[in-house]
Amino acid sequence: MSIAEADQFLARGEYVAARDRLNILLAHEPENSDALMRAIDVHIAMGESTEALQRARQLLSVAPANLDAQFYLAKAEYTVGHFLQAAALIEQLMATPANDSSALHVLRGNILLSQYTFAQAAVACEQASTLDAACATASAGLEIAHRR
């Protein structure tokens, strides 16, 4: 079992098969950071937020200094509705030198939107730049939510 096999299932939208392959791989290699990140994404895509959070915590225990692991934990916290925890993690990541990715700004914008902090969410989405399609979606959601 390899990540490449799981990626093939992901490319076809076969999330259950990808999840099953990743679970097999992680049973043999529980410290495989790449497999853990893919598994988190699969769980989130399938709406399995509790499982995503468990895998994110596992990833962070495997690679505590890894910025990606911290980002995945924030993402998982957000999906289970732990907005304050997710926001705190994102703020810590954004304070890290040279760690100013559009993905961070998009997640931060979504967290702020979920807390109805429209002005700050608009700034976060603007910082993510128009190059990111997810940010355009977040900005559209901001406009709709702000009008309500």
Number of C-alpha atoms within 10 A of each C-alpha: 12 12 17 10 13 25 17 13 17 18 10 9 13 14 20 15 15 24 22 13 21 24 18 14 18 18 11 11 13 15 15 16 20 13 24 27 19 19 26 26 23 24 22 19 13 13 13 16 22 15 17 28 23 15 23 27 20 18 26 21 12 16 16 13 10 12 14 17 23 22 21 24 27 28 28 28 24 22 19 17 13 14 21 15 14 25 21 13 20 22 15 12 20 16 11 11 7 8 11 14 13 20 15 22 23 26 25 29 29 27 25 21 21 16 12 14 15 17 13 14 25 20 14 24 28 17 17 24 15 13 9 13 12 17 25 17 14 20 23 13 13 23 13 10 13 13 6 5
